C-alpha cells in the first residue's frame, strides 16, 4: 500500500504540485528531497508531472515496470537493462514520461489552503513544499499536532525521527 503525498514548489502564493504514490512518509520521500533536491531540481521534478515513486535523481525515461516490456519487442534486452539501471541508480518513475499516461501534469493552487485541499483530494498523507530554497513538510493526520496542516522546515522534521530512533 502506498503512502501518498504531494510534492510542491511555491513561488509567491502560487503552489505547483504533483502527486506521488509510493513512500510519501517523512523518512523516505522527506529524506530524499532534503538530501538530493535543491530548488532547481525540485522545479524540474514538478515540471515532469505526477510520479509513481521518487528516486534520488530524476534520471532518464525508462520502462515503468519490467512486466510491461513485451518479450517479442525487438529492444527487449535494452529495455530490461534500462529498467534495471533505473532501479540500481535510484531514478524517479513518472506516470507520463515512463508510462506514457496522460492527465498527469502538475497542478497549480493560488493559496496554501487550496493546496491542502488538493492533498486531501488525492488521499495524500504527507506533503512537501520547496519555498525560497528551503524544504518544508506537513501532514493531514489530525492527531499529529506537530505537522498537521503546517509548513515545518523539513530539516527540523527529520531531526524528530533521529530523536525517536
Backbone as CSV, one residue per row, in Angstrom:
resi,resn,N_x,N_y,N_z,CA_x,CA_y,CA_z,C_x,C_y,C_z
1,UNK,0.839,-1.175,0.000,0.000,0.000,0.000,0.886,1.241,0.000
2,UNK,0.551,2.214,-0.827,1.355,3.418,-0.940,1.023,4.428,0.141
3,UNK,2.028,5.196,0.519,1.815,6.355,1.366,1.824,7.546,0.430
4,UNK,0.649,8.016,0.096,0.512,9.072,-0.911,0.977,10.415,-0.359
5,UNK,1.550,11.199,-1.265,1.999,12.531,-0.879,1.903,13.470,-2.076
6,UNK,2.091,14.749,-1.812,2.226,15.747,-2.878,3.552,16.456,-2.660
7,UNK,4.202,16.740,-3.762,5.466,17.451,-3.755,5.230,18.748,-4.516
8,UNK,5.634,19.863,-3.921,5.293,21.159,-4.499,6.475,22.118,-4.486
9,UNK,6.371,23.105,-5.365,7.244,24.275,-5.310,6.325,25.482,-5.211
10,UNK,6.693,26.406,-4.339,5.887,27.604,-4.135,6.641,28.818,-4.630
11,UNK,5.980,29.596,-5.466,6.511,30.870,-5.953,5.484,31.923,-5.567
12,UNK,5.810,32.725,-4.560,4.822,33.660,-4.035,3.685,32.864,-3.418
13,UNK,2.452,33.147,-3.836,1.296,32.396,-3.346,0.952,31.211,-4.234
14,UNK,1.599,31.121,-5.403,1.315,30.011,-6.326,2.068,28.756,-5.906
15,UNK,1.334,27.665,-5.859,1.895,26.389,-5.433,1.663,25.371,-6.543
16,UNK,2.735,24.976,-7.231,2.655,23.943,-8.269,3.016,22.625,-7.615
17,UNK,2.163,21.618,-7.815,2.416,20.353,-7.126,2.110,19.148,-7.998
18,UNK,2.715,18.032,-7.592,2.483,16.747,-8.244,2.165,15.694,-7.185
19,UNK,1.446,14.700,-7.627,1.091,13.546,-6.796,2.250,12.559,-6.811
20,UNK,2.505,11.910,-5.688,3.482,10.816,-5.606,2.819,9.660,-4.874
21,UNK,2.775,8.500,-5.524,2.031,7.369,-4.978,2.765,6.637,-3.852
22,UNK,4.036,6.361,-4.035,4.737,5.488,-3.088,5.614,6.244,-2.100
23,UNK,5.694,5.721,-0.898,6.687,6.071,0.115,6.731,7.549,0.485
24,UNK,5.567,8.162,0.624,5.496,9.582,0.920,5.821,9.951,2.349
25,UNK,6.136,8.981,3.187,6.396,9.282,4.584,7.716,10.033,4.752
26,UNK,7.855,10.650,5.880,8.953,11.556,6.186,10.330,10.924,6.014
27,UNK,10.501,9.711,6.494,11.827,9.090,6.476,12.219,8.563,5.101
28,UNK,11.316,8.636,4.120,11.700,8.213,2.768,11.679,9.422,1.825
29,UNK,10.487,9.821,1.354,10.429,10.968,0.441,11.013,12.221,1.079
30,UNK,10.698,12.451,2.341,11.233,13.632,3.013,12.751,13.646,3.019
31,UNK,13.335,12.531,3.376,14.798,12.440,3.427,15.414,12.607,2.030
32,UNK,14.810,11.955,1.031,15.339,12.072,-0.334,15.271,13.517,-0.812
33,UNK,14.151,14.174,-0.611,14.023,15.565,-1.047,15.052,16.454,-0.359
34,UNK,15.198,16.315,0.939,16.137,17.151,1.690,17.574,16.913,1.234
35,UNK,17.938,15.677,0.992,19.329,15.344,0.699,19.702,15.449,-0.783
36,UNK,18.713,15.377,-1.685,19.061,15.272,-3.101,18.418,16.295,-4.025
37,UNK,17.500,17.118,-3.528,16.778,18.045,-4.403,16.909,19.484,-3.934
38,UNK,17.671,20.265,-4.696,17.727,21.698,-4.449,16.573,22.364,-5.199
39,UNK,16.527,23.678,-5.179,15.413,24.403,-5.785,15.276,24.133,-7.287
40,UNK,16.374,24.153,-8.011,16.325,23.924,-9.461,15.834,22.507,-9.766
41,UNK,16.345,21.542,-9.035,15.954,20.148,-9.262,14.492,19.919,-8.857
42,UNK,14.035,20.603,-7.804,12.636,20.490,-7.380,11.710,21.037,-8.461
43,UNK,12.074,22.156,-9.063,11.273,22.718,-10.153,11.227,21.773,-11.346
44,UNK,12.338,21.156,-11.679,12.386,20.181,-12.780,11.508,18.973,-12.466
45,UNK,11.582,18.477,-11.236,10.777,17.331,-10.806,9.289,17.613,-10.993
46,UNK,8.835,18.743,-10.481,7.416,19.100,-10.567,6.991,19.314,-12.017
47,UNK,7.863,19.868,-12.831,7.533,20.116,-14.235,7.227,18.820,-14.994
48,UNK,7.779,17.699,-14.546,7.569,16.421,-15.232,6.260,15.730,-14.841
49,UNK,5.531,16.276,-13.891,4.211,15.748,-13.548,4.215,14.657,-12.493
50,UNK,3.028,14.061,-12.311,2.812,13.065,-11.254,3.801,11.912,-11.348
51,UNK,4.152,11.385,-10.164,5.102,10.292,-10.145,4.606,9.111,-9.336
52,UNK,5.110,7.973,-9.733,4.820,6.744,-9.014,5.716,6.662,-7.793
53,UNK,7.031,6.859,-8.021,7.966,6.785,-6.903,9.105,7.767,-7.102
54,UNK,9.504,8.383,-6.014,10.587,9.356,-6.009,11.906,8.625,-5.868
55,UNK,12.878,9.032,-6.671,14.222,8.492,-6.558,15.198,9.591,-6.194
56,UNK,16.435,9.212,-5.964,17.469,10.173,-5.598,17.822,11.095,-6.759
57,UNK,17.479,10.667,-7.966,17.696,11.523,-9.129,16.468,11.451,-10.029
58,UNK,16.325,12.435,-10.890,15.226,12.428,-11.850,15.441,11.331,-12.875
59,UNK,16.682,11.126,-13.267,17.016,10.059,-14.198,16.516,10.321,-15.609
60,UNK,16.443,9.260,-16.370,16.021,9.310,-17.765,14.731,8.520,-17.942
61,UNK,14.128,8.687,-19.108,12.942,7.881,-19.432,13.341,6.414,-19.387
62,UNK,12.483,5.619,-18.779,12.765,4.185,-18.650,11.441,3.426,-18.545
63,UNK,11.474,2.123,-18.811,10.238,1.344,-18.670,9.706,1.433,-17.243
64,UNK,8.423,1.624,-17.138,7.759,1.777,-15.844,7.921,0.513,-14.997
65,UNK,7.801,-0.627,-15.652,7.910,-1.919,-14.972,8.453,-2.936,-15.959
66,UNK,9.266,-3.844,-15.484,9.770,-4.872,-16.400,8.636,-5.773,-16.882
67,UNK,7.529,-5.811,-16.146,6.388,-6.630,-16.552,5.635,-6.032,-17.729
68,UNK,5.859,-4.765,-18.004,5.196,-4.104,-19.131,6.009,-4.197,-20.423
69,UNK,7.184,-4.802,-20.356,8.028,-4.953,-21.543,7.674,-6.284,-22.194
70,UNK,7.264,-6.213,-23.436,6.875,-7.431,-24.159,8.114,-8.198,-24.610
71,UNK,8.100,-9.508,-24.383,9.251,-10.344,-24.735,9.546,-10.333,-26.234
72,UNK,8.536,-10.064,-27.066,8.766,-10.039,-28.506,9.203,-8.663,-29.014
73,UNK,9.369,-7.707,-28.106,9.845,-6.376,-28.501,11.288,-6.512,-28.982
74,UNK,11.609,-5.953,-30.145,12.984,-6.085,-30.647,14.029,-5.442,-29.723
75,UNK,13.617,-4.508,-28.891,14.532,-3.858,-27.946,14.405,-4.423,-26.535
76,UNK,13.854,-5.629,-26.403,13.581,-6.218,-25.092,14.797,-6.164,-24.163
77,UNK,15.933,-6.667,-24.610,17.121,-6.710,-23.752,17.562,-5.307,-23.340
78,UNK,17.512,-4.381,-24.271,17.887,-2.987,-23.986,16.938,-2.374,-22.963
79,UNK,15.631,-2.626,-23.122,14.635,-2.073,-22.208,14.768,-2.671,-20.805
80,UNK,15.022,-3.960,-20.730,15.230,-4.610,-19.423,16.456,-4.009,-18.740
81,UNK,17.524,-3.828,-19.494,18.750,-3.244,-18.932,18.492,-1.819,-18.447
82,UNK,17.726,-1.052,-19.211,17.406,0.314,-18.820,16.565,0.344,-17.545
83,UNK,15.599,-0.574,-17.452,14.775,-0.666,-16.242,15.643,-1.007,-15.024
84,UNK,16.547,-1.948,-15.180,17.429,-2.332,-14.068,18.360,-1.182,-13.685
85,UNK,18.829,-0.419,-14.680,19.668,0.741,-14.404,18.889,1.768,-13.586
86,UNK,17.635,1.991,-13.949,16.787,2.943,-13.220,16.652,2.517,-11.761
87,UNK,16.443,1.228,-11.530,16.324,0.729,-10.160,17.635,0.864,-9.403
88,UNK,18.724,0.462,-10.032,20.039,0.484,-9.390,20.480,1.898,-9.052
89,UNK,20.249,2.829,-9.965,20.720,4.198,-9.765,19.707,5.095,-9.065
90,UNK,18.545,4.574,-8.735,17.554,5.333,-7.978,16.887,6.448,-8.756
91,UNK,16.433,6.148,-9.972,15.749,7.146,-10.787,14.290,7.268,-10.366
92,UNK,13.759,8.452,-10.486,12.349,8.706,-10.234,11.523,8.107,-11.375
93,UNK,10.359,7.561,-11.035,9.470,6.973,-12.041,8.217,7.836,-12.151
94,UNK,8.013,8.376,-13.360,6.898,9.283,-13.650,5.820,8.558,-14.446
95,UNK,4.567,8.948,-14.216,3.466,8.354,-14.972,3.484,8.775,-16.439
96,UNK,3.712,10.036,-16.731,3.692,10.498,-18.126,4.967,10.084,-18.860
97,UNK,6.117,10.417,-18.323,7.384,10.150,-19.005,7.638,8.660,-19.187
98,UNK,7.383,7.872,-18.141,7.799,6.472,-18.157,6.684,5.487,-18.474
99,UNK,5.450,5.892,-18.311,4.328,5.006,-18.614,3.481,5.553,-19.757
100,UNK,3.794,6.761,-20.167,3.104,7.427,-21.276,1.620,7.680,-20.983
101,UNK,1.300,7.906,-19.711,-0.067,8.240,-19.333,-0.319,9.719,-19.587
102,UNK,-1.581,10.078,-19.750,-1.955,11.476,-19.938,-2.700,11.971,-18.700
103,UNK,-2.843,13.280,-18.597,-3.556,13.862,-17.457,-2.746,13.848,-16.179
104,UNK,-1.439,13.842,-16.308,-0.555,13.744,-15.140,0.254,15.014,-14.911
105,UNK,-0.192,16.116,-15.482,0.549,17.359,-15.377,0.489,17.908,-13.952
106,UNK,1.452,18.783,-13.633,1.417,19.430,-12.320,0.147,20.263,-12.215
107,UNK,-0.286,20.481,-10.997,-1.466,21.287,-10.716,-1.023,22.548,-9.968
108,UNK,-1.739,23.641,-10.198,-1.384,24.905,-9.556,-2.520,25.375,-8.649
109,UNK,-2.165,25.763,-7.449,-3.111,26.356,-6.498,-2.592,27.739,-6.134
110,UNK,-3.515,28.650,-5.847,-3.116,30.032,-5.557,-3.126,30.369,-4.069
111,UNK,-3.504,29.407,-3.237,-3.417,29.592,-1.785,-2.946,28.290,-1.152
112,UNK,-2.370,28.404,0.024,-1.933,27.214,0.748,-3.139,26.352,1.116
113,UNK,-4.257,26.979,1.449,-5.475,26.239,1.800,-5.971,25.409,0.612
114,UNK,-5.906,25.982,-0.583,-6.318,25.239,-1.785,-5.367,24.067,-2.027
115,UNK,-4.086,24.281,-1.778,-3.108,23.199,-1.901,-3.433,22.070,-0.917
116,UNK,-3.731,22.419,0.333,-4.090,21.394,1.328,-5.326,20.616,0.893
117,UNK,-6.273,21.293,0.291,-7.463,20.632,-0.230,-7.085,19.644,-1.331
118,UNK,-6.126,20.009,-2.162,-5.662,19.113,-3.226,-4.956,17.890,-2.626
119,UNK,-4.166,18.107,-1.584,-3.503,16.980,-0.902,-4.566,16.019,-0.387
120,UNK,-5.568,16.560,0.269,-6.664,15.743,0.797,-7.418,15.038,-0.331
121,UNK,-7.618,15.725,-1.440,-8.362,15.167,-2.565,-7.687,13.980,-3.231
122,UNK,-6.376,13.866,-3.088,-5.671,12.710,-3.669,-5.368,11.675,-2.591
123,UNK,-6.017,11.830,-1.440,-5.793,10.946,-0.287,-4.352,11.016,0.198
124,UNK,-3.753,12.192,0.020,-2.382,12.393,0.468,-2.291,12.392,1.979
125,UNK,-1.189,11.874,2.459,-0.948,11.860,3.895,0.103,12.902,4.272
126,UNK,1.172,12.985,3.495,2.246,13.944,3.706,2.324,14.883,2.515
127,UNK,2.904,16.047,2.724,3.183,16.970,1.624,4.531,17.624,1.881
128,UNK,5.177,17.987,0.778,6.496,18.595,0.817,6.479,19.815,-0.089
129,UNK,6.982,20.932,0.411,6.929,22.191,-0.323,8.312,22.836,-0.331
130,UNK,8.833,23.085,-1.537,10.069,23.853,-1.689,9.667,25.315,-1.808
131,UNK,10.159,26.131,-0.895,9.810,27.555,-0.873,11.068,28.358,-0.560
132,UNK,11.428,29.236,-1.478,12.602,30.096,-1.321,13.848,29.291,-0.959
133,UNK,14.019,28.143,-1.633,15.216,27.329,-1.448,15.222,26.435,-0.228
134,UNK,14.109,26.379,0.506,14.025,25.563,1.721,12.869,24.582,1.589
135,UNK,13.108,23.330,1.982,12.045,22.329,2.001,11.251,22.436,3.297
136,UNK,9.928,22.323,3.172,9.005,22.269,4.303,8.153,21.018,4.146
137,UNK,7.550,20.598,5.234,6.654,19.447,5.153,5.500,19.617,6.134
138,UNK,4.535,18.751,5.979,3.397,18.692,6.879,2.603,17.448,6.539
139,UNK,1.556,17.211,7.309,0.707,16.057,7.008,-0.749,16.369,7.318
140,UNK,-1.593,15.410,7.011,-3.023,15.577,7.251,-3.530,14.637,8.349
141,UNK,-2.653,14.254,9.259,-3.054,13.440,10.403,-3.478,14.380,11.534
142,UNK,-4.758,14.482,11.798,-5.260,15.417,12.815,-4.608,15.219,14.178
143,UNK,-4.290,13.996,14.512,-3.714,13.696,15.823,-2.259,14.157,15.957
144,UNK,-1.620,14.481,14.824,-0.211,14.860,14.807,-0.076,16.384,14.840
145,UNK,-0.191,16.959,16.028,-0.209,18.415,16.151,1.095,19.071,15.710
146,UNK,2.167,18.320,15.674,3.455,18.874,15.265,3.470,19.220,13.775
147,UNK,2.743,18.435,12.942,2.817,18.606,11.495,1.475,18.875,10.813
148,UNK,0.375,18.708,11.518,-0.951,18.787,10.906,-1.194,20.147,10.255
149,UNK,-1.334,20.124,8.939,-1.635,21.304,8.115,-0.679,22.468,8.364
150,UNK,0.593,22.145,8.592,1.604,23.164,8.847,2.693,23.088,7.786
151,UNK,3.542,24.095,7.788,4.770,24.082,6.995,5.939,24.076,7.973
152,UNK,6.427,22.887,8.260,7.532,22.705,9.191,8.807,22.532,8.365
153,UNK,9.878,23.254,8.697,11.117,23.038,7.955,11.484,21.542,7.956
154,UNK,11.731,21.012,6.780,11.975,19.574,6.643,13.187,19.129,7.441
155,UNK,14.213,19.940,7.477,15.402,19.562,8.237,15.050,19.367,9.715
156,UNK,14.175,20.204,10.261,13.727,20.053,11.657,12.862,18.804,11.819
157,UNK,11.998,18.550,10.859,11.129,17.371,10.921,11.963,16.085,10.916
158,UNK,13.002,16.066,10.107,13.860,14.876,10.048,14.613,14.673,11.359
159,UNK,14.888,15.744,12.078,15.533,15.623,13.394,14.624,14.878,14.373
160,UNK,13.303,15.038,14.232,12.395,14.337,15.150,12.472,12.835,14.955
161,UNK,12.812,12.394,13.752,12.988,10.956,13.509,14.213,10.454,14.259
162,UNK,15.291,11.210,14.223,16.518,10.824,14.935,16.266,10.737,16.423
163,UNK,15.451,11.665,16.952,15.174,11.710,18.391,14.395,10.477,18.847
164,UNK,13.548,9.928,17.995,12.733,8.776,18.384,13.405,7.449,18.054
165,UNK,14.510,7.498,17.297,15.197,6.244,16.910,16.049,5.707,18.018
